[in-house]
Structure formats: C-alpha cells, structure tokens
C-alpha cells in the first residue's frame, strides 16, 4: 500500500497506457463478480469441506486396522512346560519348546524341564497365538495371524496403498486437468467408496492387499481436488481461508477418527464406517459446479460465462456485465495463450523451462519431506506414553492450533516465510528430543507433538503455496506429481520409525534434520502473496524469474511480491480505467 501511495499521477497514467494492451486476467474478472462473497462461503462450507473428510478416514484408519497387540504362542492346557523360560518378549511371541525333544527327555528322566531347557530347540508356535485384546478386540493381524514370519504381509498391505497413491496422483491429476475438476472428483469418489468399503469384506490377506491398492488410488487426490476447486473459485483474499480451513477440517477429522476407532475396536466395522457413509457425497452431482478458471484455461467460454453469472448473482453483483468481461478476456488473449489452451498438457511441461523447473524441484522436495515427517510422526504415536487411541487423538488435535497461528502469518509475512518457519519449528521440536534426559517420557512425547504441530501447519501452507506457483493449465498435474513423489517417499516413513529399535530418538532426529533442510530450501522460492494465479506455462516461467535488489534468502517479509508475473494485478484506480477502456473497444 505504501508503494502505491508514493506513485505519482504521471507514473500511474503511464502504467495504464502500457498495460491497456494487455488482456485482463481471470483474477480481475473474478473480482468483478465477487471473489470472496456469499457464493464462495456457501460453496465452501456445504461442498468443499465435507468433500475433504473421506481421505483422512480412509487412509489413516490403517494403524487400527492392522493393530498388532501383544501375543504369545497358544499352549495346550496342561503343557505349560512348552513355554520358553525367558523374559525376551520376541521369543515368547513367536517361539515354543520342541515338544518331541521334551518327550524324549521325559522318557529317560523325571527332572523338570528347566534343568535341561538349554538343550531343547525353539520352534515356531505350533498351535496359533493368544492375543491381548485389551486394546484391539480384533484386527487384520489377529484374524489372519499376521505375526512372526507372516508379519511382512502387514508391510506389503501398507506398501500397496502407497503404490496405488503414487499411480492415482498421476492418473487423476491428468484427468482433472484434461476433463475437469468435477468429473475427476466423482471418479475418485467412486473408487474410494467402492474399494474402501469392499476392504471390510476381504476374505483373505491377498484380497485385502489388492483392494487396498485400489483404495490408495483415490488418496490424496480426493483431498486435493476439493482444495483446487475452492482455490480456483476464490481470489487472493480467500485462498488462505480456503486452504487453512480444509487443512483444519482434515486435522479435526484425524482426531475424530481416533474417537471413532476407540468405540469401534473391530477392524471390519471400522473399515466399513470409514468408507461407506461417504457415498452420500454422490448427491453433489446435482450441486458441484465446474471451476470457471479451468473452463477459461481450456477455452470453454460458454461454461465459464454461465458459472460466473451464477457467482455474480449470488454475490449481489447482477449489474456486472459478465458477457463483456469474458469476451474481453477471450478476445485479448495473445497467440501463445490461445495455442496453449488448445493443446494437451502433461507433467513434462513442468520441466521444460528453467524457472518453473527449479520451482517444481523445490516444491516437490519440500512436499516429500513434509509427507515423510507427517506420516512418520503419525506412525510413531504407538511409542508414546499413552495408549494407541489417545496417542492418535492427541496427534491429530495438536495440528489444530497450528492452523490458527499460520492464518495471520500467511497474510502478513507471506507464504515463503510462513512455510519456512513451520518446518524449522518442526525440526527444532524433533531434534530437541535428543537433549531430553532419561526418565522423562512425556518430554519426548512433547517434542514429537511440537514436531507434529509444525509439520501439520506446513502441510497446509505447502498446498496453498504450490497451488499458487503452478499454472492453471497444469495445476492439478503439478500438485498431483509433487504429491505422487511424496507418496513414494512415504515408503521410507515406516523404516525411519523402525530405527528407534537401534536408538530410541533416532527417528525424531532424522525427521528433525529433514524438516530443517526443507525450511531452509523454502527461502529460494518466490513470494506469491498478492500475486494472481498464473494461468499459462509462460506466466509461471516469468513469475519470480527476474531478480531484483530484494531477491534472495532474506527478502523483506512484508513485501507483497518479489517480481512481476506475466499477468499483473492492478490497483482499484487502474482497474476502473482499464474496464472503461475495454468497454469502449
């Protein structure tokens, strides 16, 4: 605002004359019909927020579904001598004495087994297992006995989900950008509801793994598409609100899932109720509109006009001539943009130009680190000094205050500094666990919760930041690609957590260093606060490309933008004069 106040009338006039030849951008058109009004708020709370919940329930019910309670070999009545004489829980869980050898010894001596137990071989459990049902009444593990030499099936089921997620991100990202956000949403919803619900009826572990793979196809695309739709319906003023509210609901859904699991402690009913009820979202077929921003990006002008008229009417701006605005936007597109809207786009477009390629690599790296840390800290909850259900609830609830903290920061400090701060807080929290003395388990738990507080907030920011850096024509592809790569990185999370068997705090230390590296790298991205969404590949390439005196790691936090993108925002005075000029054309 201070920069605009210092502008002279001559400078403004010169800028208007220079910019009069440029086409009005979509953000300008959206502002005329209302970019943060009644339409957006009603649309957001009734449609977008509920649509973001299935991902949390379907993806993160797995700790309860494959819960591995304490267990030991089932010993026939009257044969307690088959139980190994040791305090090693790993041996007691999977081994028993060789009954044949004991029978041979007993044929020659009446001495108790403990006198010659060191000469008796240990063999796998011969009669199944007894499980401690105090935490889980049953689980996939207890039903199919996925313990000891069969426990690898649990890892395979988790891997199959993330492999499906890896493929689904690419597939549905392409569908969303090629065929529209609306169509892709319902395709993804069908996959999740059908395959997720079918998981609860799996007859064996093999069929569960196959169905889990297909369920993974829908995650996290079903979370991303409502987010993209909301962001594209709103202008600059509403993007922070929509992004943080969706993330807030996701965190609340995580905590709610822990509560639901606490009352439904059987894996089949829990799996069913985490998927089947979301079939109610199919009623959105009658309400969910297509994104007018996407319609413009692919040249579907009639659809864009119709939707913009509905927005203008509900926002009380019926006097706005939508036809005039959209026709001006269409008629003044340059040749490059027209050519771009006609051709198909794919993931390679993100790497063809140097500036967009750099931003894609950095965003993807931060996303990967964020995903690994987020899931790693979630998987680590069973190691905290409370039961699994309370750990999960606290782990989800601790994210909620983080969103209220980053909300004002995104508006005043910008996306870049806010993302860097959240990741650095996460890193400091996790690394601090190494300085906690022995005998203070709650301090270690608190360090983990601080890390989750930071990384949860960072996840909300990276969705907003990435959505503003990727251009409209490949936004879903770009976010899907970054999320897909992050999904492949998720395969590392369980292995990082397992390093706790070597050194208890090693997982937190590793994840803390990952978070710090992501926080530092964030400073090499351009600030997007106050900038319009880039529409084309050319827009995205030009945005943040030109260095200036303020560029670099420590750019002024309050500065609205680092450099001028191709589609520039204008002051209210400039917009009124531009509108007058366009109407006279």
Secondary structure, DSSP 4 states (H G I P E B T S, - for coil): -HHHHH--HHHHHHHHHHHTTSPPPHHHHHHHH-SSSHHHHHHIIIIIHHHTHHHHHHHTTHHHHT----EEE---TT-GGGS-S---HHHHHHEEE-HHHHHHHHHH--S-GGGTGGGSPEEE-SS-EEE-TTT-S--HHHHHT--GGGTHHHHHHHHHHHHHHHHHHHHHHHHHHHH-HHHHHHHHHHHHHHHHHHHTT-SSHHHHHHHHHHHHTTTTHHHHHHHHHHHHHS-HHHHHHHHHHHHHHHHHHHHHHHHHHHH--SHHHHHHHTTGGGGGGGGGGGTPPPPHHHHHHTT-HHHHHHHHHHHHHHTT-TTS-HHHHHHHHHHT--HHHHHHHHS---GGGGGSSHHHHHHHHHHHHHHHHHHHHHHHHHHGGGGSSS-HHHHHHHHHHTTHHHHHHHHHHHHHTHHHHHHHHHHHHHHHHHHGGGGSPTT-HHHHHHHHHHHHHHHHHHHHHHHHHHHHHS-GGGHHHHHHHHHHHHHHHTHHHHHHHHGGGTSTTHHHHHHHHHHHHHHHHGGGSPP-TTPPPP-SHHHHHHTTTS--TT-STT--TT-S-SS--SS----HHHHHHHHHHHHT-
